[in-house]
Amino acid sequence: MIVKKLHEIGLRSEHAYAAALGSIALSFVSWSASSRREDIERADRWGIFVGEWAPTFFGLGLALANYERSETEAPRGFDPAP
């Protein structure tokens, strides 16, 4: 249901994969930037918090890819030749 709605509004698996890779990069950047300004414990927590978004986006990307694949395949039992 949710995957179908996300697909209908234009979200594709490539977008979710890009968001996952972006969150990994953002995690590293936020960790390195905050480690220079703050104590190391807080910097680690912020980097880990942002880094935890990546598995969610990868999972969403897989769900969207499966939905996109099932949408393009012909239904089982369907014979196009009469």
C-alpha positions, 0 to 999 in steps of 0.5 A, a space after each residue: 500500500 505505502 510503496 504503491 502510493 510512493 510510486 504513484 507520487 513519483 518516487 522511484 527506486 533510484 531516488 531511494 538508493 540515492 537518498 541512502 548513499 546521500 545519508 551515508 555521505 551526510 553521516 560522514 560529513 556531519 561526524 567530521 564537522 561536529 568532531 572538530 567543534 564538539 566533544 567526540 561523544 556527541 559527534 559520534 552520536 550525530 554521525 550514527 543517527 544520520 547513518 541509520 537512515 541508510 538501511 531504511 532508504 535501501 529497504 525502501 529502494 528494494 521495495 520500490 524496485 520489486 514493485 516496479 518489476 512486478 508492474 512491468 511483468 505480465 500477470 501469470 496465466 496471461 496468454 497474449 496470443 489468442 
